[in-house]
Amino acid sequence: MKIAIHAVGRMKTGPERELADRYFERFARSGPAIGLEFAGIVETPESRGQSADERRREEGQKLEAQLQPGTVLILLDERGKALSSEDLAARIGQLRDGGRKAMVIAIGGADGHDKSLREKADLVLSFGALTWPHQLVRVMLGEQLYRVATILSGHPYHRA
């Protein structure tokens, strides 16, 4: 299953980008052995709409335009469901084993995701009730994808 990241906004050069890249590279190296392929990160510019609703709608439309039929959509949103790393790994493993070919994990803009997009998502996932800067969300997502791969492969990185 190919897993791509869709992010609103650009990640600037710096230590956060280096750390995120390190985890995404680890995931890219460890995933293929267990049927998970890292398809990269697609960055789209933040909307310049006048209102938060307009910005969310425009950013959501850009994401939807990139989705192929049958793609699993996971949105990162503070109002989403908080899962353990083991539960996230189990869900991704079930989707892979169920024959799903592609997944997109979306990091929304500063205003979050549009309500209609949240309703279409297969999973709305939260990294907790706190609001995180997008740079740190990318680091945490990269680490969690690497952790998912290690859990599914039985590697000792995850020591729960």
NORDAFEN-V129902 format. One line per field, one symbol per residue. phi: phi as a letter, one per 20 degrees, with the letter a starting at -180 (. if undefined). psi: psi as a letter, one per 40 degrees, with the letter a starting at -180 (. if undefined). burial: + if it has 16 or more other ideal C-beta (glycine too) atoms within 10 Angstrom, else -. A space follows every 50 residues. Layout:
BEGIN
phi: ???
psi: ???
burial: ???
END
This chain:
BEGIN
phi: .eddddcendeffqfffffggffffffffefgfdncdeenddddfffdgf dffffffffffffgfeeegnffdddebfefeedffffffffffffgfenf ebccdddfffenefgffffeffbdddeoffedfgfffffffgfffffgff ffenffgede
psi: hhhihhhhiihiiadddddddddddddddddddefhhheahhhiiiifid iddddddddddddddehihehhhhhhheeahhiidddddddddddddeeh dihhhhhiadeaiidddddeidhhhifieihiiddddddddddddddddd ddeeiedhf.
burial: +++++++++-+----+--++--++-+++-++--+-+-+--+--+--+--- ----++++++--+---+---+++++++--+--+----++-+++-++---+ -++++++++-++++--++--+-+++++----+-++-++++++++++++++ ++-----+--
END
